[in-house]
Amino acid sequence: MTKRNSNAGSTNAASFEFRSIGIISTPFKQKFGIPRQSQSISKAKGVIQFSSDINPVNACRGLDDFSHLWISFIFHENLQGGWKDTVRPPRLGGNEKVGVFASRSTFRPNPIGLSVVKNLGLNSKNELVVAGVDLLDKTPIIDIKPYIRYADSISDASCGFAEFAPDTMLQVDYSELARVKLNKLLHKHPDFEVLLQNILEQDPRPAYKSGTEDEKTYSVLLYSYDVKWQVREAINYVVDIEAK
Ligand code: SAH
């Protein structure tokens, strides 16, 4: 077995201390089910509440002119997990290894994530609203930068195992009970159906289950709801939606 390293630091590396500049609220209350990249869930909104020592109006002056942003954040739920120098990306079916630096693994020597999101601007509470987030609710944000098209986008870049967006697209269907409950909660969360569609059509099950049917009932937490679903043939079937 490969050794699991801790995030505690090492003797021959410089070490730095960062603090969060804010915390993001998102609909995703648990890691399971969150799409693996931000643009795969373009409707998912996040709201960044800045730390009290940051003046959002000053610090975000001019940001309105940029449609997209990079946000750097901490994989705060993985801090205890340590890291390994090789990982098995789900895109490779979970059985081929690549180096941690050739992957977007969330278990890294420095547990820092990077996502490109759409900028929806400051709201009336001076929180920054963004869309297309692949972040867990309450993730600490450590930096925000404008996305710069001429510098940040390289149209002929080659991308190894991530050359193309994943194509497992399951059809999503609802039981009568789940449909009734969904319709009721759409008043409170108008984006619920489209988010759920995005999550479930990408088959969030472990990679080795992809393309198979199984008996198990899975659950994903979205806002304060527990969505129960099963994969039947190529249909992701929502059995029930329970308020938590
Ligand atoms: N776009 C980012 C993240 C890609 S991985 C990057 O490339 O760095 C996306 C996965 O990160 C999600 O599926 C979710 O399970 C996980 N994730 C999101 N926020 C997290 C957090 N705060 N702690 C641990 N894992 C998190």
Residues whose N, C-alpha, C, O or C-beta is under 5 A from the ligand:
A	BS01	SAH	K31 I34 P35 R36 Q37 S38 I74 F75 H76 E77 N78 R104 T106 I112 G113 L114 S115 D134 L135 L136 T139
